[in-house]
Amino acid sequence: MAFIAHIREVDKQIQTVKEHLHGVKDFAESFGDKLNIKHVAGLAGLLHDVGKYTDRFQKYIFYAVFEPEQSEFKRGEVDHATAGGRLLFFMYHNKSNTPLEKLLAEIVGNAIISHHSNLHDYISSKNESDFLKRINDKDLCEYGLSVERFFEEVITKEAFIQYVSAALKELEQIIEYSPNQSFFLTKFIFSCLVDADRTDTRLFEERSIEKDSYPHHLLFQTYYQKLLNRLATFKNSPTANQPINRLRHKMSEQSDFFAEKPSGIYTLSIPTGGGKTLASLRYALKHAQRYNKHRIIYIVPFTTIIEQNAEEIRNLLEDDENILEHHSNVIEEENDDEQDDGLLAKKQKWKLARDNWDSPIIFTTMVQFLNVFYAKGNRNTRRLHNLSHAVLIFDEVQKIPSKCISLFNEALNFLKKDMYSSILLCTATQPALENVPHSLLKDRDGEIISDLSTVTEAFKRVEIIDKTEQTYTNEMLASWITSDIEQLGNALIILNTKAVVKDLYERLKEEGLPAYHLSTSMCAAHRKKQLKEIREMLDNNTPIICVTTQLIEAGVDVSFKCVIRSMAGLDSIAQAAGRCNRHGENELQEVYVIDHAEENLSPLKEMKEGKQITKNILAMYKNKADMYDYNLLSPTAMREYFLQYFQNMDSNLNYYIPEVDKDMTMLLLADRKENEYVTHYRKKNNTVLPLLLTGSYKTAAEHFQVIDQTTVSILVPYGEGKEIIAHLNSDNWTKDLSLLLKKAQHHSVNVYERELAHLKKEDALVIHLDGAIYELKENWYSNEYGVDFMGEGEMSDLIV
């Protein structure tokens, strides 16, 4: 009898359980080998679908495909994920077993039973162990039969014991028995299993084999030479001997020199206009060759930076195929425990689409990066193993949400220490991440740029004009700009909330001024078109006013003669200043800091706190400018700002979860002795929790979101958006879907849940695949504002 794991939709061919378990084991081994735990990861792959060896599952899958009207089971009703975890736990988690054997059973067992959902809590806020309840108490019909068939078909019991022995030796070599390492290690094994499972299933569905990727070291060698060729053209330009260009060349050379150092956590504090993108790429490409790194990953705060930097590097390296932009998930993934039932229907294909960050160069956001470690949904965790042996470049790193600071630092420490990755923190406004309780383990003397104060002064382009002695309304702002438009020439106005931005834009239009508006309600393709027009007008010295939120601040390459910035954190003011006289086209230009009277910052705790600290520093600067080297944006001023900020936000750095009255750091990383859930468990059950690990992994994941308000991605009918939507609804193979998902990111917008509810109520959405994809109807998208929540969008000129 052939025991079925999957039935291919197109031709009804079967993949046997034996074939699938060995296939997943092989992939998991290759992923786990990156951390020298090949057999630990392979063990998860070998056991994950043991439950498919029951007659109950075989009957379920056969009838579901060939005689669905006769099926007695509901979809997802037959548990096949628990058996493998129970087998390992029952064999290696008894009184006679060593602590190392028990640890292996807990780490690998959790990955197995959770591989269609989230990792389970070893102990929860209810003082119960969901892990133990699943392993010990769940009713598994024919459990003994599935184990018997596993040892008959897949591996003998003797060979299995030998395999586990190899896994134990690997675990012993790397384990420190620390709770934070145990959490990250469990996540890593989970990542290996999920990616291996989906990859093997996808290849069966596609009737293909995994192609060998182009050797990364040869690819990086080619890229590095292309970069050097480009830099050589700069050296031969007529302006190469200008002091500022000599300084750019020196900083680029310093980045090249630092690439020879061992992998670590370094900072690159190049000021705006100093060539940060190419310098960081130079470091990454050389370091990747020198230390055999598999990929280079850029992590940025906003999608606008992805769009610009990816295009710049793609053009430089003359390669599109090997550079991935990952903005958002496009396809919403639910908590679908036990939904891999072997039926590869269309909705399942979305989840199989290659989405695991296996490209040589990747651009993604801070939200997506943090989701890999901490968010629910195994699509996020699937990518984690590909962060090993990598160079990670964090651009504008100061934009990390304060509540995520500790979690960010712990993730980076694990990447450096255990995953053999090198980390570069890039920004002109370096946050003091080493001065918080869960501190970042930066390398000593880890700043790439020498004599930073001199460099900062050399790149000074603007004067900060403090106009906060009075507050401004939009009416006052519009009047000021209208009367001074000739003197201003062109101006960028950055305010703190969408509402005041839109109101000021409409006021300026009413005055007949050449105004542009940028918003996160626009899809990436739309913003790109807007920015292109803005740059062309700036290049031609055409008067223009651009009104926007902070989305333009980090990394967007535009240069205005004047910037007006509503007061916020000092780092935001510095970033805004980077959009003024960016390339030194003129003598020092003005950046005006105003206090806006109509912004409601009460929901924006971080911005409100940053604004107050900036106000204090502005007051101090008026009396003692020498304290800050006579430069409000000096490294000295910036360090003082962040030290004050982190001190004031200290209680908010560990990601507090009100629902359980605990910090995430406590739920994930606390020592057993510090975990009060363990004490309450003993009192409640009159027995000691019989586990070594005590993390509440599922609870933490269910409550984690980088942005306070959850967002959902919707596809919009801008430009190629309609064509992409049509393709996504076709019956293409998953390999084609992977490409379409990448493309779809440029034509999607993230909306808050309350906004999504409004759009649903107004019948503004077409919903596909039971809510997996949301498509916005045409009259709900505007050429001026992006998503139009009034349904009055003008679409006639949106062909791009």
HUWOLIN-V238922 format. One record per pair of residues at least 24 apart in sequence whose C-alpha atoms are under 8 Angstrom apart, sorted by the first residue. I is the first residue (numbers start at 1). J is the second residue. If there is no record, write none. Layout:
I&J + I&J
This chain:
3&52 + 3&53 + 3&58 + 4&52 + 4&58 + 4&61 + 5&52 + 5&342 + 6&201 + 6&341 + 6&342 + 6&343 + 6&344 + 7&65 + 7&342 + 7&343 + 7&344 + 8&204 + 8&205 + 8&343 + 8&344 + 9&205 + 9&343 + 9&344 + 9&345 + 15&204 + 17&49 + 17&50 + 17&52 + 17&53 + 18&153 + 18&154 + 20&200 + 20&201 + 21&45 + 21&46 + 21&47 + 21&48 + 21&49 + 21&154 + 22&46 + 22&154 + 23&200 + 24&193 + 24&196 + 24&197 + 24&199 + 24&200 + 25&196 + 27&192 + 27&196 + 27&200 + 28&192 + 28&193 + 28&195 + 28&196 + 31&192 + 31&385 + 32&189 + 32&192 + 32&385 + 34&388 + 34&389 + 34&419 + 35&388 + 35&418 + 35&419 + 36&170 + 37&167 + 37&170 + 37&171 + 38&167 + 38&170 + 39&163 + 39&164 + 39&166 + 39&167 + 39&170 + 40&104 + 40&108 + 40&164 + 40&167 + 40&168 + 40&170 + 40&171 + 40&189 + 41&108 + 41&189 + 41&192 + 41&193 + 43&108 + 43&163 + 43&164 + 43&167 + 44&108 + 44&109 + 44&111 + 44&112 + 44&189 + 44&193 + 45&112 + 45&193 + 45&196 + 45&197 + 47&84 + 47&85 + 47&112 + 48&81 + 48&83 + 48&84 + 48&85 + 48&112 + 48&113 + 48&115 + 49&80 + 49&81 + 49&83 + 49&84 + 50&80 + 50&81 + 50&83 + 50&84 + 50&146 + 50&147 + 50&150 + 51&79 + 51&80 + 51&81 + 51&82 + 51&83 + 51&84 + 51&143 + 51&146 + 52&80 + 52&146 + 53&145 + 53&146 + 53&147 + 53&149 + 53&150 + 54&141 + 54&142 + 54&143 + 54&145 + 54&146 + 55&142 + 56&141 + 56&142 + 61&341 + 61&342 + 61&343 + 65&343 + 75&339 + 75&341 + 76&337 + 76&338 + 76&339 + 76&340 + 76&341 + 77&338 + 78&338 + 79&140 + 79&338 + 80&338 + 81&112 + 81&113 + 81&114 + 81&115 + 81&116 + 81&338 + 82&112 + 82&113 + 82&134 + 82&135 + 83&113 + 83&140 + 83&143 + 83&146 + 83&147 + 84&109 + 84&112 + 84&113 + 85&109 + 85&110 + 85&112 + 85&113 + 85&135 + 86&135 + 86&136 + 87&147 + 89&135 + 99&692 + 100&168 + 100&171 + 100&172 + 101&168 + 102&691 + 102&692 + 103&692 + 103&693 + 104&168 + 104&171 + 106&691 + 106&692 + 106&693 + 107&182 + 107&185 + 107&186 + 107&189 + 108&186 + 108&189 + 108&190 + 110&186 + 111&186 + 111&187 + 111&189 + 111&190 + 111&193 + 112&190 + 112&193 + 114&337 + 115&190 + 115&193 + 115&194 + 115&378 + 116&335 + 116&336 + 116&337 + 116&338 + 116&339 + 116&340 + 116&378 + 117&335 + 117&336 + 117&337 + 117&338 + 117&376 + 117&377 + 117&378 + 118&335 + 118&376 + 118&377 + 118&378 + 118&697 + 118&698 + 118&701 + 119&190 + 119&697 + 119&698 + 120&696 + 120&697 + 120&698 + 121&694 + 121&695 + 121&696 + 121&697 + 121&698 + 121&699 + 122&691 + 122&693 + 122&694 + 122&695 + 122&696 + 122&697 + 123&677 + 123&678 + 123&694 + 123&695 + 123&696 + 124&677 + 124&696 + 124&699 + 125&660 + 125&677 + 125&696 + 127&677 + 127&678 + 127&680 + 127&681 + 127&684 + 128&681 + 178&671 + 179&668 + 179&669 + 179&670 + 179&671 + 179&672 + 179&693 + 179&695 + 180&668 + 180&669 + 180&670 + 181&414 + 182&693 + 183&668 + 183&669 + 183&695 + 184&373 + 184&414 + 187&373 + 187&381 + 187&384 + 188&384 + 188&385 + 190&381 + 190&382 + 191&378 + 191&381 + 191&382 + 191&383 + 191&384 + 191&385 + 192&382 + 192&385 + 193&382 + 194&378 + 194&379 + 194&381 + 194&382 + 195&356 + 195&382 + 195&383 + 198&351 + 198&352 + 199&352 + 199&354 + 201&352 + 202&349 + 202&352 + 202&353 + 202&734 + 205&344 + 206&733 + 206&734 + 206&735 + 216&294 + 216&295 + 216&360 + 217&288 + 217&289 + 217&292 + 217&293 + 217&294 + 220&285 + 220&286 + 220&288 + 220&289 + 221&285 + 221&286 + 221&289 + 223&285 + 223&317 + 224&282 + 224&285 + 224&286 + 226&316 + 226&317 + 227&278 + 227&282 + 227&316 + 227&317 + 230&316 + 244&458 + 244&459 + 247&455 + 248&274 + 248&275 + 251&279 + 251&449 + 252&278 + 252&279 + 252&282 + 254&448 + 254&449 + 255&279 + 255&280 + 255&282 + 255&283 + 255&448 + 255&449 + 256&282 + 256&283 + 256&286 + 257&283 + 258&283 + 258&448 + 259&283 + 259&284 + 259&286 + 259&287 + 259&290 + 260&286 + 260&287 + 260&290 + 262&291 + 263&291 + 263&416 + 263&420 + 263&421 + 263&422 + 263&423 + 264&416 + 264&421 + 264&422 + 264&423 + 264&442 + 264&443 + 265&416 + 265&422 + 265&423 + 265&424 + 265&425 + 265&441 + 265&442 + 265&443 + 265&446 + 266&423 + 266&424 + 266&425 + 266&442 + 266&443 + 266&446 + 266&447 + 266&448 + 267&424 + 267&425 + 267&426 + 267&430 + 267&446 + 267&447 + 267&448 + 268&424 + 268&425 + 268&426 + 268&427 + 268&428 + 268&447 + 268&448 + 268&449 + 269&426 + 269&427 + 269&428 + 269&429 + 269&430 + 269&447 + 269&448 + 269&449 + 269&452 + 270&426 + 270&427 + 270&428 + 270&449 + 271&427 + 271&428 + 271&455 + 271&456 + 271&459 + 272&428 + 272&459 + 272&578 + 272&582 + 273&459 + 273&578 + 273&582 + 273&583 + 274&459 + 276&426 + 277&309 + 280&393 + 280&424 + 280&426 + 284&391 + 287&391 + 288&390 + 288&391 + 292&389 + 293&389 + 293&390 + 293&391 + 293&421 + 294&360 + 294&389 + 294&390 + 295&358 + 295&359 + 295&360 + 295&361 + 295&362 + 295&389 + 295&390 + 295&391 + 296&360 + 296&361 + 296&362 + 296&390 + 296&391 + 296&392 + 296&393 + 297&361 + 297&362 + 297&363 + 297&364 + 297&390 + 297&391 + 297&392 + 297&393 + 298&361 + 298&362 + 298&363 + 298&364 + 298&392 + 298&393 + 298&394 + 298&395 + 299&363 + 299&364 + 299&365 + 299&366 + 299&369 + 299&392 + 299&393 + 299&394 + 299&395 + 300&363 + 300&364 + 300&365 + 300&366 + 300&394 + 300&395 + 300&396 + 300&397 + 301&365 + 301&366 + 301&367 + 301&395 + 301&396 + 301&397 + 301&399 + 301&400 + 301&554 + 302&365 + 302&366 + 302&551 + 302&554 + 303&327 + 303&364 + 303&365 + 303&524 + 304&524 + 304&527 + 304&551 + 304&552 + 304&555 + 304&556 + 305&554 + 305&555 + 305&556 + 306&363 + 306&364 + 306&365 + 307&524 + 307&528 + 308&555 + 308&556 + 308&557 + 310&363 + 322&359 + 322&360 + 322&361 + 323&359 + 323&360 + 323&361 + 323&362 + 323&363 + 324&357 + 324&359 + 324&361 + 324&362 + 324&363 + 324&742 + 325&362 + 325&363 + 325&364 + 325&742 + 326&362 + 326&363 + 326&364 + 326&365 + 326&742 + 326&745 + 327&364 + 327&365 + 327&368 + 327&745 + 328&368 + 328&713 + 328&745 + 329&713 + 329&745 + 330&713 + 330&714 + 330&715 + 330&741 + 330&744 + 330&745 + 330&748 + 330&773 + 331&713 + 331&772 + 331&773 + 332&712 + 332&713 + 332&771 + 332&772 + 332&773 + 333&377 + 333&379 + 333&772 + 334&377 + 335&377 + 346&731 + 347&769 + 349&734 + 350&734 + 350&737 + 351&379 + 352&734 + 353&734 + 353&735 + 353&737 + 353&738 + 354&734 + 354&735 + 354&738 + 355&379 + 355&383 + 355&738 + 356&382 + 356&383 + 356&386 + 357&383 + 357&386 + 358&386 + 366&400 + 367&706 + 367&707 + 370&408 + 370&706 + 371&705 + 371&706 + 373&411 + 374&700 + 374&701 + 374&704 + 375&701 + 375&702 + 375&704 + 375&705 + 376&698 + 376&701 + 376&702 + 376&704 + 387&415 + 387&419 + 387&421 + 388&415 + 388&419 + 388&420 + 388&421 + 389&419 + 389&420 + 389&421 + 389&422 + 390&420 + 390&421 + 390&422 + 391&421 + 391&422 + 391&423 + 391&424 + 392&421 + 392&422 + 392&423 + 392&424 + 393&423 + 393&424 + 393&425 + 393&426 + 394&423 + 394&424 + 394&425 + 394&426 + 395&425 + 395&426 + 395&427 + 396&425 + 396&426 + 396&427 + 396&428 + 396&429 + 396&554 + 396&555 + 397&425 + 397&426 + 397&427 + 397&430 + 397&431 + 398&427 + 398&429 + 398&430 + 398&431 + 398&571 + 401&606 + 401&706 + 401&707 + 402&606 + 402&646 + 402&649 + 402&652 + 402&653 + 403&652 + 403&653 + 403&654 + 403&655 + 403&656 + 404&653 + 404&654 + 404&655 + 404&706 + 405&433 + 405&653 + 405&654 + 406&436 + 406&437 + 406&438 + 406&439 + 406&653 + 406&654 + 406&655 + 406&665 + 407&654 + 407&655 + 407&665 + 409&433 + 409&438 + 409&439 + 409&440 + 409&441 + 410&438 + 410&439 + 410&440 + 412&440 + 413&440 + 413&441 + 429&571 + 429&574 + 429&635 + 429&638 + 430&638 + 430&639 + 431&638 + 431&639 + 431&642 + 432&639 + 432&642 + 432&643 + 435&643 + 436&646 + 436&650 + 452&635 + 453&634 + 453&635 + 456&634 + 456&635 + 457&634 + 460&588 + 461&580 + 461&581 + 461&582 + 461&584 + 461&587 + 461&588 + 461&589 + 462&577 + 462&580 + 462&581 + 462&588 + 462&589 + 462&590 + 462&591 + 463&588 + 463&589 + 463&590 + 463&591 + 464&590 + 464&591 + 464&592 + 464&593 + 464&632 + 465&590 + 465&591 + 465&592 + 465&593 + 466&592 + 466&593 + 466&594 + 466&618 + 467&592 + 467&593 + 467&594 + 467&595 + 468&593 + 468&594 + 468&595 + 470&595 + 471&594 + 471&595 + 471&596 + 471&597 + 472&594 + 472&595 + 472&596 + 472&597 + 472&598 + 473&596 + 473&597 + 473&598 + 474&500 + 474&503 + 474&504 + 474&598 + 475&504 + 475&507 + 477&504 + 478&504 + 478&507 + 478&508 + 482&508 + 482&511 + 482&513 + 485&543 + 488&561 + 488&562 + 489&541 + 489&542 + 489&543 + 489&544 + 489&561 + 489&562 + 490&538 + 490&541 + 490&542 + 490&543 + 490&544 + 490&545 + 490&560 + 490&561 + 490&562 + 491&544 + 491&545 + 491&546 + 491&560 + 491&561 + 491&562 + 491&563 + 491&564 + 492&545 + 492&546 + 492&547 + 492&548 + 492&560 + 492&562 + 492&563 + 492&564 + 493&545 + 493&546 + 493&547 + 493&548 + 493&563 + 493&564 + 493&565 + 494&547 + 494&548 + 494&549 + 494&550 + 494&563 + 494&564 + 494&565 + 494&566 + 494&576 + 495&547 + 495&548 + 495&549 + 495&550 + 495&565 + 495&566 + 496&549 + 496&550 + 496&566 + 496&568 + 496&599 + 497&549 + 497&599 + 497&600 + 498&548 + 498&549 + 500&598 + 500&599 + 501&547 + 501&548 + 501&549 + 502&547 + 504&547 + 505&547 + 513&544 + 513&545 + 514&543 + 514&544 + 514&545 + 515&544 + 515&545 + 515&546 + 515&547 + 516&544 + 516&545 + 516&546 + 516&547 + 517&546 + 517&547 + 517&548 + 517&784 + 517&785 + 518&546 + 518&547 + 518&548 + 518&549 + 518&785 + 519&548 + 519&549 + 519&551 + 519&785 + 519&786 + 520&551 + 520&749 + 521&749 + 521&750 + 521&751 + 521&785 + 521&786 + 521&787 + 522&749 + 522&785 + 522&786 + 522&787 + 523&716 + 523&718 + 523&746 + 523&747 + 523&748 + 523&749 + 523&786 + 524&745 + 524&746 + 524&747 + 524&748 + 524&749 + 525&718 + 525&719 + 525&746 + 525&747 + 526&718 + 526&747 + 526&786 + 529&800 + 550&576 + 552&576 + 553&578 + 553&579 + 558&582 + 559&583 + 561&589 + 561&590 + 562&589 + 562&590 + 562&591 + 562&592 + 563&590 + 563&591 + 563&592 + 564&591 + 564&592 + 564&593 + 564&594 + 565&591 + 565&592 + 565&593 + 565&594 + 566&593 + 566&594 + 566&595 + 566&596 + 567&593 + 567&594 + 567&595 + 567&596 + 567&611 + 567&614 + 568&607 + 568&608 + 568&610 + 568&611 + 568&612 + 568&614 + 569&607 + 569&609 + 569&610 + 569&611 + 569&612 + 569&613 + 569&614 + 570&610 + 570&611 + 570&614 + 570&633 + 570&638 + 570&641 + 571&638 + 574&633 + 609&645 + 610&645 + 613&641 + 613&644 + 613&645 + 614&641 + 617&641 + 657&703 + 664&700 + 667&695 + 667&696 + 667&697 + 667&699 + 667&700 + 668&695 + 668&696 + 668&697 + 668&700 + 669&695 + 670&695 + 709&752 + 709&753 + 710&752 + 710&753 + 711&750 + 711&751 + 711&752 + 711&753 + 712&750 + 712&751 + 712&752 + 712&753 + 712&756 + 713&748 + 713&749 + 713&750 + 713&751 + 713&774 + 714&748 + 714&749 + 714&750 + 714&751 + 714&773 + 714&774 + 714&775 + 714&776 + 715&744 + 715&747 + 715&748 + 715&749 + 715&773 + 715&774 + 715&775 + 715&776 + 716&747 + 716&748 + 716&749 + 716&775 + 716&776 + 716&777 + 716&778 + 716&781 + 716&787 + 717&747 + 717&775 + 717&776 + 717&777 + 717&778 + 717&781 + 718&747 + 718&781 + 718&798 + 718&799 + 719&798 + 719&799 + 719&800 + 720&747 + 720&799 + 720&800 + 721&747 + 725&775 + 729&768 + 749&787 + 755&789 + 758&789 + 759&789 + 764&791
